[in-house]
Amino acid sequence: MRPALTVGEHHRPPVPDWVTVQSTADLLAGKWVAAVVVALSDGPLRRADLRRAIGHGISDKALTLTLTRMRARRLVTGRRTEDGPVKAYYRLTPRGRSLLDPMAALADWGGANSD
């Protein structure tokens, strides 16, 4: 972070590094990322249950792409069961769970500033 700028008697809060802000915004800008985070916030879900929880017409392809990107960023993990029919369970990693507070803050800001 850059140091706070001082202009006369007025102090401006520190300006965050724009590259970090842009990288985070790009991550959250994925159409289904927020929906997956919220759907998994109460615990692991099987793929079909995750898709149902998200709703809004998410396709299998979109869910696969979103989960692949989120796994690459270490936001979710997937686990397969081998006993009986193969089932895949997805859960948020601690890193993925750490998105819940910033997402809540963004939701609060959006609610307070919607025109």
PLY file of the C-alpha trace (Angstrom):
ply
format ascii 1.0
element vertex 115
property float x
property float y
property float z
element edge 114
property int vertex1
property int vertex2
end_header
0.00 0.00 0.00
1.08 3.53 -0.64
1.38 5.93 2.29
-1.53 8.23 3.01
-1.46 11.49 1.08
-1.59 14.73 3.02
-3.10 17.82 1.43
-3.09 20.76 3.79
-5.09 19.75 6.86
-7.06 17.05 5.05
-5.94 13.46 5.22
-6.89 10.88 2.67
-7.03 7.21 3.64
-4.36 4.99 2.12
-5.02 4.17 -1.51
-4.98 0.41 -2.11
-2.73 -1.03 -4.75
-4.91 -0.92 -7.89
-3.38 -4.11 -9.32
-4.52 -6.08 -6.26
-7.95 -4.44 -6.38
-8.29 -5.25 -10.11
-7.19 -8.85 -9.60
-9.76 -9.32 -6.83
-12.49 -7.62 -8.87
-11.69 -9.89 -11.83
-12.05 -12.95 -9.60
-15.41 -11.83 -8.22
-16.60 -10.67 -11.64
-16.96 -14.26 -12.78
-20.70 -14.60 -13.31
-21.17 -17.58 -10.97
-18.33 -17.20 -8.43
-20.38 -15.34 -5.83
-23.27 -17.78 -6.25
-20.96 -20.77 -5.68
-19.40 -19.16 -2.61
-22.81 -18.43 -1.10
-24.17 -21.89 -1.98
-21.18 -23.60 -0.31
-21.12 -21.29 2.72
-23.19 -23.73 4.82
-21.05 -26.75 3.99
-20.12 -29.18 1.23
-22.56 -30.03 -1.54
-22.71 -32.64 -4.23
-22.47 -31.22 -7.73
-26.18 -31.69 -8.51
-27.15 -30.11 -5.17
-24.76 -27.22 -5.82
-26.28 -26.64 -9.22
-29.78 -26.70 -7.71
-28.74 -24.33 -4.90
-27.38 -21.83 -7.43
-30.40 -22.08 -9.69
-30.77 -19.20 -12.15
-30.25 -21.57 -15.08
-26.53 -22.28 -14.65
-25.46 -24.81 -17.26
-23.24 -27.83 -16.57
-20.55 -26.23 -18.70
-20.68 -22.93 -16.78
-20.57 -24.76 -13.44
-17.62 -26.89 -14.55
-15.71 -23.84 -15.78
-16.46 -21.89 -12.59
-15.41 -24.77 -10.32
-12.24 -25.33 -12.36
-11.26 -21.67 -12.05
-12.11 -21.61 -8.35
-10.08 -24.78 -7.73
-7.13 -23.21 -9.54
-7.38 -20.20 -7.20
-7.66 -22.60 -4.22
-11.13 -21.32 -3.30
-12.90 -24.70 -3.46
-11.90 -28.33 -3.22
-13.60 -31.33 -4.68
-13.67 -34.83 -3.26
-14.91 -37.96 -4.97
-16.33 -40.96 -3.23
-15.38 -44.29 -4.73
-17.65 -46.53 -2.66
-20.83 -47.18 -4.62
-21.75 -44.69 -7.31
-19.10 -42.01 -7.75
-20.18 -38.75 -6.12
-18.28 -35.48 -6.11
-18.56 -33.14 -3.13
-17.39 -29.55 -3.26
-16.52 -27.37 -0.30
-15.00 -23.95 0.30
-11.39 -23.88 1.39
-10.40 -21.53 4.22
-9.32 -19.14 1.47
-12.75 -19.43 -0.17
-14.51 -18.89 3.18
-12.46 -15.72 3.62
-14.45 -14.23 0.72
-17.68 -14.23 2.75
-16.92 -11.08 4.77
-15.78 -8.96 1.79
-18.81 -10.17 -0.21
-21.11 -9.19 2.68
-19.45 -5.76 2.78
-19.98 -5.34 -0.97
-23.63 -6.38 -0.58
-24.09 -3.84 2.22
-22.47 -1.12 0.12
-24.62 -2.03 -2.87
-27.80 -1.94 -0.79
-26.90 1.44 0.65
-25.91 2.90 -2.71
-28.43 1.47 -5.14
-30.22 4.20 -7.02
0 1
1 2
2 3
3 4
4 5
5 6
6 7
7 8
8 9
9 10
10 11
11 12
12 13
13 14
14 15
15 16
16 17
17 18
18 19
19 20
20 21
21 22
22 23
23 24
24 25
25 26
26 27
27 28
28 29
29 30
30 31
31 32
32 33
33 34
34 35
35 36
36 37
37 38
38 39
39 40
40 41
41 42
42 43
43 44
44 45
45 46
46 47
47 48
48 49
49 50
50 51
51 52
52 53
53 54
54 55
55 56
56 57
57 58
58 59
59 60
60 61
61 62
62 63
63 64
64 65
65 66
66 67
67 68
68 69
69 70
70 71
71 72
72 73
73 74
74 75
75 76
76 77
77 78
78 79
79 80
80 81
81 82
82 83
83 84
84 85
85 86
86 87
87 88
88 89
89 90
90 91
91 92
92 93
93 94
94 95
95 96
96 97
97 98
98 99
99 100
100 101
101 102
102 103
103 104
104 105
105 106
106 107
107 108
108 109
109 110
110 111
111 112
112 113
113 114
